[in-house]
Amino acid sequence: MQADVEDPHADLCADLRLLRLHGIPRARTLDIPRLLAAAEQLGHGATGTPVDNAVTALLRQAVNRLGESREAVAAERSFGLSAGHKLWKAADRRRAAAQAQGVSIETFRKSYELALIDQLATEILGLLDERPRNGQPASRGLPPSEPVAPEFDREHHVADVLRAAHANADWDLVEGVYLQCVDIAQNHDGEFMPDAIPAFFAEALGRMSANYFGREEQLILHGLGILGNAEQTNKITPALYRQLYTDGRFERFVQYASGTRSRRRPRPFETLVETARRFRDLNHLRAVLEGVPTSCVLGGSVNFSRYFNVRGSSEELPGSSVDIMLVIPDFSVLDEVIQGIAALPGSSRPSLAALAERAAVWREYRLDDGNTLFSQRIQMWSEEDDPVMSWAPNRGEYAIEIRVASAEVLDWILAAGNPKLTSNSAGSSRSVRDFCQHDTQPDEPQRSFSGRNLRTPGDVSELAGSLLRTHRVYSIHGDRYYPGSAQNLILPRFNTRWENVPIRGQLEMFRWKIIERLRYERRNHPYELLRMSMAHTRSDAFAPHILRSVDSGDTT
């Protein structure tokens, strides 16, 4: 008689089905040994961590690998990971998931739900496969000795790259939308490129790129193969790379024209390359900070317009910067953070020297007062060429704008001690100081849910070669809420890139407070259009699908 063969995938599917039925709050009483073991192996089951929290962190990690897709939203709702859904009954979570998927409840139950559970089990196994055999976290104290891109040290046959690309991910939608863009660009009978088409290209890439987490150089090569095939070329060469990166066919559209916009839209392959490079460097940053208690909140264009408005450097404009908030328990670990950043591949020596010097000033003037951010610009790839850009028309220089906040400063920015964002509860305004390098503008722009603008005069003083600038966290003016620059770094997506310091709970509380503030203003102004996205000063640069997600009725 043949012995039963253990099937980890089937066991995980069984545990996931049981968890979906009974809900995460009951995880501690359920028989889900495979899920609990996976959570432990992936570092979510530290001593004292409640079982439901460990399982929640595991599922979030798995769902994140589904990318920006309806499937990811449906999975979040099905398991109660979405805000407000955790305590819902199984039938209500299924109904919400079916709505996100755009199908009937019965169709979702018989087909999509089973496929989602199957895929989540696959993603969990993938996460486990990325760990060493002993189950301990991979050592990431040091980044790769050389962040090389062997993919771009030689030419390739398109057919070979296509086989590898389609074995890794479903590129069909990306290729189809790209062909649609190119057909319009090549037809000189029209002068209009609908924003919805490059936006759909960005959305398709966002979904698919989750398959390449940690393999961003390979994503670029496979993307070049897919687009090269669409261009009916046989070989991937430096000439093809430069041709698609600087694609002159798009120049006649006003969104892409050089010298006519302060924020020129990048060509399709350009934004693929530049977004992927920045995510790769963020992964390197996470690696060099391994062992240091940090969490990272992602803001800026890499958050709200990835694969759409993230551009490379040119003679007219610098490359899109990466904006992050690095949260630490307190500033006693600042030196460890600095030591980690010093090992970041591609970071410039002058930036690292300035970082160390400014940290000394921070300590000398005792700026750790619970109300001050430490900001530093790290220039990337300014002293050496990024190997991924060996075929590109530029070196690949851009900047990472890091704002270091202690847990206490983050609580202040999120108005953590106040149940409501009202003048009576939180005050009509609050400010935070920023120990920064550059005074970008004399006044600080703010915007309300109605799109109305408010400018606050800047308060800047010089301090030992740096600046101490006061930013508004928010203002309530004329009974309208105006988020400031610190909150705009977190809004609109609350995108936590990694979390080794617990911050998700604070972000979720703030998310619901600002949603309730929007509801309050809608009741007071029923004949106005008020949207969450319009309160962000960079909403003009949002990718359309991000706008839809932020302003969806389910969110607000």
C-alpha positions in Angstrom: 0.0 0.0 0.0 1.4 3.3 -1.1 2.1 5.8 1.7 0.4 9.2 1.6 2.7 11.9 0.2 2.6 15.2 1.9 1.3 18.0 -0.3 2.2 21.4 1.2 0.1 23.3 -1.3 -3.0 21.2 -0.6 -2.5 21.6 3.1 -2.2 25.3 2.8 -5.3 25.5 0.7 -7.2 23.5 3.3 -6.0 25.9 6.1 -6.9 28.9 4.0 -10.4 27.6 3.3 -10.9 27.0 7.0 -9.6 30.5 7.9 -11.8 32.2 5.2 -14.8 30.4 6.6 -14.3 31.3 10.3 -12.4 34.5 10.0 -9.0 35.8 11.2 -10.2 36.7 14.7 -10.8 33.0 15.4 -7.4 32.0 14.0 -6.1 31.1 17.5 -8.7 28.3 17.9 -8.5 26.9 14.4 -6.6 23.9 13.2 -4.4 25.6 10.7 -0.9 24.2 11.3 0.5 24.9 7.8 -0.4 28.6 8.0 1.0 29.0 11.5 4.2 27.3 10.6 4.6 29.5 7.5 4.0 32.6 9.6 6.6 31.5 12.1 9.2 30.7 9.3 8.6 34.1 7.7 9.2 36.0 10.9 5.6 36.9 11.8 5.3 34.7 14.9 7.6 36.4 17.3 7.2 35.7 21.0 4.1 37.4 22.3 2.6 38.1 18.8 -1.1 37.1 18.8 -1.9 34.3 16.4 -4.4 36.4 14.5 -1.8 39.2 14.0 0.8 36.7 12.7 -1.7 35.2 10.3 -2.8 38.6 9.1 0.8 39.7 8.4 1.4 36.5 6.5 -1.7 36.9 4.3 -0.9 40.6 3.6 2.6 39.5 2.5 1.1 36.9 0.1 -1.6 39.3 -1.2 1.0 42.0 -1.9 2.6 39.6 -4.4 -0.6 39.7 -6.5 0.2 43.3 -7.5 -2.3 46.1 -8.1 -5.3 44.0 -9.3 -8.9 43.2 -8.7 -7.8 39.8 -7.5 -5.7 41.4 -4.8 -8.6 43.5 -3.6 -10.9 40.5 -3.7 -8.5 38.4 -1.7 -8.2 41.2 0.9 -12.0 41.4 1.3 -12.5 37.7 1.3 -10.2 37.2 4.3 -11.1 40.4 6.1 -7.8 42.2 5.5 -9.4 45.3 4.1 -10.1 48.0 6.7 -13.4 47.4 8.4 -13.9 43.9 7.1 -12.1 41.9 9.7 -15.1 41.1 11.9 -17.5 40.6 9.0 -19.2 37.2 8.6 -18.0 34.9 5.9 -21.0 35.5 3.7 -20.6 39.3 3.9 -16.9 39.0 3.1 -17.7 36.8 0.1 -20.2 39.4 -1.1 -17.7 42.2 -0.9 -15.0 40.1 -2.6 -17.4 39.3 -5.5 -18.2 42.9 -5.9 -14.5 43.7 -6.2 -14.0 41.0 -8.7 -17.1 42.2 -10.7 -19.0 38.9 -10.7 -22.0 37.4 -9.0 -21.6 35.9 -5.5 -22.3 32.4 -6.8 -19.8 32.7 -9.6 -17.2 34.0 -7.2 -17.9 31.1 -4.8 -17.6 28.4 -7.5 -14.7 29.8 -9.4 -12.8 32.9 -8.3 -12.7 32.1 -4.6 -11.1 28.7 -5.3 -8.6 30.2 -7.7 -7.6 32.9 -5.1 -7.1 30.4 -2.4 -5.0 28.3 -4.7 -2.9 31.3 -5.7 -2.4 32.5 -2.2 -1.1 29.1 -1.2 1.3 29.3 -4.1 2.5 32.7 -3.1 3.1 31.6 0.5 5.1 28.6 -0.8 7.0 31.1 -3.0 7.8 33.2 0.1 9.0 30.1 1.9 11.2 29.1 -1.0 13.0 32.4 -0.8 14.2 31.6 2.7 17.2 29.4 3.5 16.5 25.7 4.2 16.8 26.2 7.9 13.8 28.5 8.0 15.7 31.5 9.2 15.5 34.8 7.4 18.0 35.3 4.7 21.0 37.3 5.7 20.5 40.7 4.2 22.9 42.7 6.3 24.9 43.4 3.2 23.5 44.0 -0.3 24.9 42.1 -3.3 28.6 43.0 -3.6 27.9 44.3 -7.1 24.4 45.3 -8.0 25.2 44.1 -11.5 22.8 43.4 -14.2 24.3 40.5 -16.2 21.2 40.7 -18.4 22.6 43.7 -20.1 26.2 42.6 -20.6 25.4 41.0 -23.9 22.8 40.9 -26.7 19.9 38.4 -26.6 17.6 36.7 -29.1 14.0 38.0 -28.6 12.7 34.4 -28.8 14.8 33.3 -25.9 13.7 36.2 -23.7 10.1 35.7 -24.7 10.1 32.1 -23.5 11.6 33.2 -20.1 9.2 36.1 -19.8 6.0 34.1 -20.4 7.2 31.4 -18.0 7.4 34.0 -15.3 4.3 36.1 -15.8 1.3 36.8 -18.1 2.6 39.6 -20.3 -0.3 39.4 -22.8 -2.1 42.5 -21.5 1.1 44.6 -21.3 2.0 43.7 -24.9 -1.5 44.4 -26.2 -1.8 47.8 -24.6 1.7 48.7 -25.7 0.7 47.9 -29.3 -2.3 50.1 -28.9 -0.1 53.0 -27.7 2.3 52.5 -30.6 -0.4 52.3 -33.3 -1.8 55.7 -32.1 1.7 57.2 -31.9 2.6 56.0 -35.5 -0.6 57.3 -37.0 0.0 60.9 -37.8 -3.6 61.5 -38.8 -4.3 62.2 -35.1 -2.6 64.4 -32.5 -4.3 62.9 -29.4 -3.1 60.1 -27.1 -5.9 59.3 -24.6 -4.5 59.3 -21.1 -6.5 56.1 -20.4 -4.3 54.0 -22.7 -0.8 54.6 -21.1 -2.6 54.5 -17.7 -3.9 51.0 -18.5 -0.4 50.1 -19.6 0.8 51.2 -16.1 -2.0 49.3 -14.4 -1.2 46.1 -16.3 2.5 46.4 -15.4 1.7 47.1 -11.8 -0.3 43.9 -11.6 2.2 41.7 -13.4 5.4 43.1 -11.9 4.6 41.5 -8.5 5.9 38.3 -10.1 9.3 39.9 -10.3 9.7 41.1 -6.7 13.4 41.2 -6.0 14.2 40.5 -9.6 13.7 43.9 -11.1 16.6 43.7 -13.5 15.0 40.6 -15.0 11.7 42.5 -15.2 13.4 45.1 -17.4 15.0 42.6 -19.7 11.8 40.6 -20.1 9.9 43.9 -20.7 12.4 44.8 -23.4 11.8 41.4 -25.0 8.1 41.7 -24.9 8.2 45.3 -26.4 10.9 44.2 -28.9 8.6 41.4 -30.1 5.8 43.9 -30.5 8.2 46.0 -32.6 8.9 42.8 -34.7 12.6 42.8 -33.9 14.7 39.6 -33.6 17.4 40.7 -31.3 17.7 42.7 -28.1 20.5 45.2 -28.6 21.7 48.4 -27.1 20.2 50.2 -30.1 16.7 48.7 -29.4 17.1 49.7 -25.7 17.9 53.4 -26.6 15.2 53.5 -29.3 12.4 52.4 -27.0 13.7 54.5 -24.0 13.7 57.7 -26.0 10.9 56.7 -28.3 10.5 59.8 -30.6 7.1 58.7 -31.8 5.5 60.1 -28.7 7.2 63.5 -28.9 4.3 65.0 -30.9 1.9 64.5 -28.0 1.8 67.4 -25.6 2.1 65.1 -22.5 5.4 63.7 -23.8 6.9 66.7 -25.5 10.3 67.9 -24.1 10.5 71.5 -22.8 6.8 72.1 -22.6 6.0 70.6 -19.2 7.6 70.7 -15.8 6.8 67.0 -15.5 7.1 65.4 -18.9 5.5 62.0 -19.1 8.0 59.2 -19.8 7.7 56.9 -22.7 6.4 53.4 -22.0 9.7 51.6 -21.8 11.4 54.5 -20.0 8.9 54.4 -17.2 9.1 50.6 -16.9 12.9 50.9 -16.5 12.8 53.8 -14.1 10.1 52.4 -11.9 11.7 49.0 -11.7 15.1 50.5 -10.9 13.7 52.5 -8.0 12.0 49.4 -6.5 15.2 47.5 -6.8 17.1 50.2 -4.9 14.4 50.3 -2.2 14.9 46.5 -1.9 18.6 47.2 -1.5 17.8 49.9 1.2 15.7 47.4 3.1 18.6 44.9 2.9 21.2 47.2 4.2 18.9 48.1 7.1 18.2 44.5 8.0 18.6 44.2 11.8 17.8 47.8 12.4 14.3 48.5 13.6 12.7 50.5 10.7 9.5 50.7 8.8 9.2 52.4 5.4 6.2 54.4 4.1 6.4 55.0 0.4 5.2 58.3 -1.0 5.8 60.4 -4.1 5.5 59.3 -7.8 6.7 55.7 -7.2 3.6 55.4 -4.9 0.9 57.1 -6.9 2.1 57.0 -10.5 4.4 53.9 -10.9 4.9 52.8 -14.5 3.1 56.0 -15.6 4.9 59.2 -14.5 8.2 57.9 -13.1 10.8 59.3 -15.6 14.5 59.2 -16.1 16.9 62.1 -16.0 17.4 64.3 -19.1 19.0 67.6 -20.0 15.8 69.4 -19.3 14.6 67.6 -16.1 16.0 65.5 -13.3 14.9 61.9 -12.8 11.9 61.3 -10.6 12.9 61.1 -7.0 11.8 58.5 -4.5 10.1 59.9 -1.4 10.0 57.8 1.7 9.3 58.2 5.4 11.6 55.9 7.5 10.0 55.3 10.9 12.3 54.2 13.8 11.4 53.6 17.4 13.4 56.6 18.5 16.5 58.5 17.4 18.9 56.4 19.5 19.1 54.1 16.4 19.9 56.9 14.0 23.6 56.0 13.9 22.7 52.4 12.9 20.5 53.7 10.2 23.3 55.9 8.8 25.7 52.9 8.9 23.2 50.9 6.9 22.6 53.6 4.3 26.4 53.9 3.9 26.4 50.4 2.3 23.6 51.2 -0.2 24.7 50.4 -3.7 24.7 53.4 -6.0 24.6 56.0 -3.2 27.0 59.0 -3.7 29.9 59.6 -1.3 29.1 63.4 -0.9 25.5 62.5 0.1 26.7 59.9 2.7 29.3 62.4 4.1 26.6 65.1 4.4 24.4 62.5 6.2 27.0 61.8 8.8 27.8 65.5 9.3 24.2 66.5 9.7 23.6 63.7 12.2 26.3 65.2 14.3 24.6 68.6 14.2 21.3 66.9 15.1 22.8 65.4 18.2 24.7 68.6 19.1 21.5 70.8 19.0 19.4 68.1 20.6 16.7 68.2 17.9 15.1 65.0 19.1 12.1 66.7 20.7 9.2 64.5 19.4 8.3 67.2 16.9 11.1 67.2 14.4 11.9 65.1 11.3 15.4 64.4 10.0 15.5 64.7 6.2 18.3 63.7 3.9 18.6 63.6 0.1 20.7 60.6 -1.1 21.9 61.1 -4.7 21.9 57.8 -6.5 24.1 56.7 -9.4 25.7 60.2 -9.7 29.3 58.8 -9.4 28.9 55.5 -11.1 26.8 54.0 -13.9 23.9 51.8 -13.0 24.6 48.5 -14.8 20.9 48.4 -15.8 21.5 51.6 -17.7 24.6 50.5 -19.6 22.6 50.7 -22.9 20.6 53.8 -21.9 21.2 57.4 -23.0 21.8 58.6 -19.4 23.6 57.4 -16.3 20.5 56.9 -14.4 20.9 59.6 -11.7 18.0 60.3 -9.3 17.5 61.0 -5.6 16.0 59.2 -2.7 14.4 61.8 -0.3 14.5 60.2 3.1 12.5 61.6 6.0 13.3 59.9 9.3 10.6 60.0 11.9 10.5 58.5 15.4 7.4 56.7 16.5 6.6 59.7 18.6 6.8 62.1 15.6 4.7 59.8 13.5 2.0 59.8 16.2 2.0 63.6 16.1 1.7 63.7 12.3 -1.2 61.2 12.4 -3.0 63.0 15.3 -2.9 59.7 17.1 -4.2 61.0 20.4 -7.3 62.5 18.9 -10.4 60.5 17.9 -11.5 63.1 15.3 -9.9 65.5 12.9 -11.8 68.5 14.1 -10.8 71.8 15.6 -12.4 70.9 18.9 -10.6 67.5 19.1 -7.2 68.0 17.4 -6.9 71.8 17.1 -7.3 74.0 14.1 -3.7 73.3 12.9 -0.5 71.6 14.0 3.1 71.8 12.7 6.2 69.7 12.6 9.7 70.8 12.2 12.0 69.4 9.5 15.8 69.4 9.7 16.4 69.5 6.0 19.0 70.5 3.4 17.1 72.6 0.9 14.3 75.2 1.1 12.3 74.2 -1.9 9.7 76.9 -1.8 9.0 80.0 0.4 5.4 79.0 1.0 3.8 75.6 1.6 0.8 74.7 -0.6 -2.1 72.8 0.8 -5.3 71.6 -0.7 -8.7 70.6 0.6 -11.1 67.8 -0.5 -12.9 70.4 -2.6 -9.7 71.3 -4.5 -9.4 74.7 -2.8 -5.9 75.9 -2.3 -4.3 77.4 0.9 -0.8 78.7 1.2 1.0 78.9 4.5 4.0 81.2 4.8 7.2 79.3 5.4 9.1 79.5 8.6 12.8 78.7 7.9 15.9 79.2 9.9 19.5 78.3 9.2 21.3 75.9 11.5 24.9 74.9 11.0 24.7 74.7 7.2 21.3 73.0 7.2 17.8 74.4 7.5 15.1 74.0 10.1 11.8 74.4 8.4 8.4 74.3 10.0 5.8 72.4 8.0 2.0 72.4 8.6 0.8 68.9 9.4 -2.7 70.0 8.6 -4.8 73.1 8.7 -8.6 73.5 9.3 -9.6 76.7 7.6 -13.2 77.8 6.9 -14.3 74.4 8.3 -12.3 72.6 5.5 -9.4 70.2 6.2 -6.1 70.8 4.4 -3.5 68.1 4.8 0.1 69.3 5.0 3.2 68.0 3.3 3.9 65.4 6.1 0.4 63.9 5.8 0.6 64.1 2.0 3.6 61.8 2.1 1.4 59.1 3.7 -1.7 59.9 1.7 -3.5 58.7 -0.4 -2.4 55.0 -0.3 -0.8 54.3 3.1 1.8 52.2 1.2 4.0 50.5 3.7 7.0 49.1 1.9 8.2 47.2 4.9 7.3 47.1 8.6 9.8 46.1 11.3 8.4 48.8 13.6 4.7 48.4 14.2 3.0 51.3 12.4 0.1 49.6 10.4 -2.3 50.1 13.3 -1.6 53.9 13.5 -1.9 54.2 9.7 -5.3 52.4 9.7 -6.6 54.6 12.5 -5.6 57.7 10.6 -7.1 56.4 7.4 -10.5 56.0 9.0 -10.2 59.4 10.7 -9.6 61.2 7.4 -12.4 59.2 5.7 -14.8 60.4 8.5 -13.5 63.9 8.0 -14.4 63.7 4.3 -17.8 62.3 5.1 -18.3 65.2 7.6 -17.5 67.8 4.9 -19.7 66.1 2.3 -22.6 66.4 4.7 -21.9 70.1 5.2 -21.4 70.8 1.5 -23.9 68.4 -0.3 -23.7 70.4 -3.6 -20.0 70.3 -4.0 -17.7 67.7 -5.5 -15.3 66.5 -2.7 -12.8 63.8 -3.2 -10.0 62.3 -1.2 -7.5 62.6 -4.1 -8.1 66.4 -4.5 -6.6 67.0 -1.0 -3.2 65.9 -2.4 -1.1 68.6 -3.9 0.3 66.2 -6.5 -3.0 64.7 -7.6 -2.4 66.0 -11.1 0.4 63.4 -11.4 -1.7 60.5 -10.2 -2.1 57.5 -12.5 -5.9 57.4 -13.4 -6.3 53.9 -11.9 -4.9 55.1 -8.6 -7.3 58.1 -8.7 -10.2 55.6 -9.2 -9.0 53.4 -6.3 -8.5 56.4 -4.0 -11.9 58.0 -4.8 -13.9 54.8 -5.0 -17.2 54.7 -3.2 -16.0 51.6 -1.2 -13.1 53.7 0.2 -15.1 56.8 1.2 
